Amino acid sequence: MQSTIVTVAEGKKSFSRLIHNAIEKKEEVIVTKRGKPVVVIVPYEEYRHSKRVEGYRKIMEARAVFSKTRISAEEIYKESKRQLEE
């Protein structure tokens, strides 16, 4: 995915164009403030995908912890489901 870096001030001036590029060109836009990245504009589907990946990672972390404590699969399932619903 192609990236564009803009300052907050530049982002304000060309917000519509940046949104258009994110959608149409599948471009991520990194917005900086005082030289540090503060926000990323990405297509919504990319955002949804990253949230699913993060949810899966949390499930795997919980599973590893529960496996070491000899908690049942049913208890792991219930806790994983609870974490996903949060």
Backbone hydrogen bonds in HBPLUS format (Angstrom, degrees):
<---DONOR---> <-ACCEPTOR-->    atom                        ^
c    i                          cat <-CA-CA->   ^        H-A-AA   ^      H-
h    n   atom  resd res      DA  || num        DHA   H-A  angle D-A-AA Bond
n    s   type  num  typ     dist DA aas  dist angle  dist       angle   num
A0028-GLU N   A0002-GLN O   2.86 MM  26  6.27 161.4  1.90 167.6 166.9     1
A0004-THR N   A0028-GLU O   2.88 MM  24  6.34 143.2  2.02 152.9 164.6     2
A0030-ILE N   A0004-THR O   2.70 MM  26  6.05 164.6  1.72 167.5 171.7     3
A0006-VAL N   A0030-ILE O   2.88 MM  24  6.26 161.2  1.91 161.3 166.3     4
A0032-THR N   A0006-VAL O   2.78 MM  26  6.15 156.1  1.83 151.6 159.7     5
A0011-GLY N   A0007-THR O   2.84 MM   4  6.05 156.0  1.89 151.8 159.4     6
A0008-VAL N   A0032-THR O   3.03 MM  24  6.02 126.7  2.33 178.4 166.3     7
A0012-LYS N   A0008-VAL O   2.93 MM   4  6.22 149.2  2.02 150.7 158.2     8
A0013-LYS N   A0009-ALA O   3.28 MM   4  6.57 156.6  2.33 145.5 150.7     9
A0014-SER N   A0010-GLU O   3.11 MM   4  6.36 150.5  2.20 149.0 156.5    10
A0018-LEU N   A0014-SER O   2.98 MM   4  6.24 159.3  2.03 156.7 163.1    11
A0019-ILE N   A0015-PHE O   2.94 MM   4  6.21 159.5  1.98 157.6 162.8    12
A0020-HIS N   A0016-SER O   2.95 MM   4  6.13 163.6  1.98 147.9 153.0    13
A0021-ASN N   A0017-ARG O   2.86 MM   4  6.10 162.1  1.89 151.7 156.2    14
A0022-ALA N   A0018-LEU O   2.93 MM   4  6.13 153.4  2.00 143.8 151.3    15
A0023-ILE N   A0019-ILE O   2.99 MM   4  6.26 158.5  2.04 153.7 158.9    16
A0024-GLU N   A0020-HIS O   2.75 MM   4  5.83 165.2  1.77 165.7 166.0    17
A0025-LYS N   A0021-ASN O   2.90 MM   4  4.99 141.2  2.05 121.3 133.7    18
A0027-GLU N   A0021-ASN O   3.38 MM   6  5.82 158.2  2.43 126.2 128.6    19
A0029-VAL N   A0041-ILE O   2.86 MM  12  4.94 160.7  1.90 143.0 149.6    20
A0041-ILE N   A0029-VAL O   2.77 MM  12  4.94 161.1  1.80 145.2 151.2    21
A0031-VAL N   A0039-VAL O   2.78 MM   8  5.18 173.2  1.78 158.0 160.2    22
A0038-VAL N   A0031-VAL O   2.83 MM   7  5.95 170.1  1.84 168.4 165.0    23
A0039-VAL N   A0031-VAL O   3.38 MM   8  5.18 160.0  2.42 139.8 141.8    24
A0033-LYS N   A0036-LYS O   2.85 MM   3  5.35 156.8  1.90 146.2 148.3    25
A0036-LYS N   A0033-LYS O   3.14 MM   3  5.35 167.8  2.16 110.2 113.8    26
A0046-GLU N   A0043-PRO O   3.00 MM   3  5.36 123.9  2.32 107.0 121.2    27
A0047-TYR N   A0043-PRO O   3.13 MM   4  6.52 154.0  2.20 151.3 159.2    28
A0048-ARG N   A0044-TYR O   2.87 MM   4  6.22 163.1  1.90 158.0 161.9    29
A0049-HIS N   A0045-GLU O   2.96 MM   4  6.13 156.7  2.01 144.3 150.6    30
A0050-SER N   A0046-GLU O   3.01 MM   4  6.26 159.2  2.06 147.5 152.7    31
A0051-LYS N   A0047-TYR O   3.01 MM   4  6.33 149.1  2.11 150.2 159.0    32
A0052-ARG N   A0048-ARG O   3.04 MM   4  6.34 153.0  2.11 148.1 155.0    33
A0053-VAL N   A0049-HIS O   2.99 MM   4  6.28 161.5  2.02 154.2 159.0    34
A0054-GLU N   A0050-SER O   2.96 MM   4  6.12 156.9  2.01 142.4 148.9    35
A0055-GLY N   A0051-LYS O   2.91 MM   4  6.13 155.4  1.98 145.1 151.8    36
A0056-TYR N   A0052-ARG O   2.95 MM   4  6.21 157.7  2.00 150.6 156.3    37
A0057-ARG N   A0053-VAL O   2.94 MM   4  6.20 156.7  1.99 148.8 155.3    38
A0058-LYS N   A0054-GLU O   3.01 MM   4  6.31 155.6  2.08 149.2 155.1    39
A0059-ILE N   A0055-GLY O   3.04 MM   4  6.32 154.3  2.11 146.6 153.6    40
A0060-MET N   A0056-TYR O   2.97 MM   4  6.27 161.3  2.00 153.4 158.0    41
A0061-GLU N   A0057-ARG O   2.95 MM   4  6.21 154.3  2.02 148.6 155.7    42
A0062-ALA N   A0058-LYS O   2.93 MM   4  6.14 164.7  1.96 150.5 154.5    43
A0063-ARG N   A0059-ILE O   2.83 MM   4  6.01 158.0  1.88 150.0 157.0    44
A0064-ALA N   A0060-MET O   2.99 MM   4  6.17 157.1  2.05 144.8 150.0    45
A0065-VAL N   A0061-GLU O   3.08 MM   4  6.37 161.3  2.11 150.5 155.2    46
A0066-PHE N   A0062-ALA O   2.86 MM   4  6.08 170.7  1.87 158.3 160.8    47
A0067-SER N   A0063-ARG O   2.84 MM   4  5.92 153.1  1.91 148.3 155.9    48
A0068-LYS N   A0064-ALA O   3.32 MM   4  6.52 150.2  2.42 142.1 147.9    49
A0069-THR N   A0066-PHE O   3.05 MM   3  5.14 135.4  2.26  98.3 111.0    50
A0071-ILE N   A0066-PHE O   3.31 MM   5  5.50 174.5  2.31 152.0 151.4    51
A0070-ARG N   A0067-SER O   3.37 MM   3  5.27 165.5  2.39 101.6 105.3    52
A0076-ILE N   A0072-SER O   3.00 MM   4  6.37 153.1  2.08 148.2 156.3    53
A0077-TYR N   A0073-ALA O   2.85 MM   4  6.09 159.8  1.89 150.4 155.7    54
A0078-LYS N   A0074-GLU O   2.99 MM   4  6.23 165.2  2.01 149.5 152.9    55
A0079-GLU N   A0075-GLU O   3.00 MM   4  6.17 162.4  2.03 146.8 151.6    56
A0080-SER N   A0076-ILE O   2.84 MM   4  5.97 161.2  1.87 153.0 158.8    57
A0081-LYS N   A0077-TYR O   2.90 MM   4  6.06 163.1  1.92 153.9 158.5    58
A0082-ARG N   A0078-LYS O   2.99 MM   4  6.17 156.0  2.05 143.5 150.2    59
A0083-GLN N   A0079-GLU O   2.96 MM   4  6.22 157.8  2.01 149.5 154.8    60
A0084-LEU N   A0080-SER O   2.98 MM   4  6.26 155.2  2.04 149.2 156.0    61
A0085-GLU N   A0081-LYS O   3.04 MM   4  6.24 146.1  2.16 146.3 155.1    62
A0086-GLU N   A0083-GLN O   3.27 MM   3  5.31 147.9  2.38  98.6 107.7    63
